[in-house]
Amino acid sequence: MKRYNGAPFAAVRRPAVLALAAVAAVSALAACSSSSSAGTSSSAGTSTSAGTSASASSGATGIKKGLVVYFIPKDTQNPYEVLADQGGEKALAALGGKVVVSSGTADTAAAQIPSIQAAIQAHADAIVIAGNDPSALCPSLQQASAAGIKILSFDSDVSCGSSPDHLFINQADTASIGTSEVDILAKEIGSSGQIAILSAAASATNQNSWIAYMKQELAKYPKMTLVKTVYGNDDPATSLTVLQGLLSAYPNLKGIISPTTVGIQASAQYLDTHKSLLKKLTLTGLGLPSQMKPYVKDGTVKEFELWNPSNLGYLAGYAAAALASGTASLTPGSSFTAGTLGSYKVLAPTTGVGPSIVLGPPTVFDVANIDQFNF
């Protein structure tokens, strides 16, 4: 696998992250399951191969050999993103293709646009992107689509309408992620008190969608008050700074939801060394079990949830290969087999989301099950 940072030829990968990704790529999340529902309306999709690097396969699946898929994560240094990219690499390797990982080190659309241009220049067959902005990437992605490249988003969707048409690989049902986060916190704080959200980037589509559902779910808990949403930009230092600001501004804060693996880990690290705060404050969110395990075991965090990011990337890799080979399309009900994950169907567009596939439900981690997961 090649991992590029920003400009196409500046390679990066931290050794510690490499080790984490190597372990996590082979792990499986039992709770992840395929979606079995399909809509009835259709979304335009084509069945011709994009790019010039692939040749027809004689295999029964009809997947072309030699496919080149560019994975463009939010950034190249977030361990969650690395695990997802590693899953994509595993999928393409099994199919006789390859993944090129290319992005910047900041969670901005500007850092991702050079990678889209690099994919166009390389005549890639598909792009799989975790959008740092819902709309700023659309002109570049439309240019890639016009060049014959299949477009997929994963983890964080883009809102491009039909310019270009694309498939969203959703990690879990968006509404259930947002509502379950609130429900977990409500259970732990007695459904009352001031709470805050420590998010990633303010422009991140997935974060904003989850937060919208969190706010809707809070209507069920009239004694819980959302006092502030802050943004750590998926940077540990920034996340720590905004956390400390929250604690200073709201001394009666009872709960924090951090729906980002970077934010929840940074918060847990701080609370772990300031345990007096745990007498009145509860932390939950979305985290990697490998990072959160010590904080669960020592009581800093009682419960959090996530899906397997390696499986998300793996599913995206198979979907990209199927679209690029013409064995699947964006039409609702179109299906393909995603290796060891089984069969998936394309879901019909809904409000704010185009054709999509859902990996499966998230898993709630606590002291009773945390040792069962290693990603």
Buried (B, 14 or more C-beta within 10 A) or exposed (E): BBBBBBEBEEEBBEEEBEEBBEBBBEBBBEBBBBBEEBBEEBBEBBEEBBBEBBEEBEEEBBBBBBBBBBBBBBBBBBBBBBBBBBBBBBBBEBBBBBBBBBBBBBBBBEBBBBBBBBBBEBBBBBBBBBBBBBBBBBBBBBBBBEBBBBBBBBBBBBBBEEEBBBBBBBBBBBBBBBBBBBBBBBEBBEBBBBBBBBBBBEBBBBBBBBBBBBBEBBEEBEEBEBBBBBBBBBBEEBBBBBBEEBBEEBEEBBBBBBBBBBBBBBBBBBBBEEEEBBEEBBBBBBBBBBBBBBBBEEEBBBBBBBBBBBBBBBBBBBBBBBBBBBBBBBBBBBBBBBBEBEEBBBBBBEEEBBBBBBBBBBBBBEBEEBEEBEB
